[in-house]
Amino acid sequence: MLKRALFFLLFITTASPTYAVMQDQYAMVFFYRSDCPYCHKFAPKFKTFTQQAQLQTYVFSLDNRPITEYPVPIPATPEISQLFFENPRNITVPATFLINVNSRKFVKVSIGDVTYDELEQSVKGIFSDRALLEAMQ
């Protein structure tokens, strides 16, 4: 796992010389429900990934209840849910997004219990897509 994290950081820093700026500009968003077994299974992978990638996180609970990895979540208000989901009455979790904290523009990273590698590949793909990053400005 350490090799994977080092490779990811090396890839990001060599693929984009402004990664240090990106860390301050981008954050990961995670939506979950406390009664969702997939969310409980995914949360440790998400936490490990965001810590290793040194990405700030915003963790929203749809039922305002904690899970082990995130004992103090942000309540997902109807306004927040409408911002991230087309149909806030039918939300599939776990769901993750990468958000530009300055422009508040975001892109979906994953829906469902994806593997660590899938999460990592999705984020790497976003950070290496200059057109997508420009659209998030």
ABEGO torsion letter per residue (X at the ends): XAAAAAAAAAAAAAABAAAAAAAAABBBBBBBBAABAAAAAAAAAAAAAAAAAGBBBBBBBAAGBBBAABABBBBBBAAAAAAABABAABBBOBBBBBBBAAAGBBBBABBEBBBAAAAAAAAAAAAABAAAAAAAX
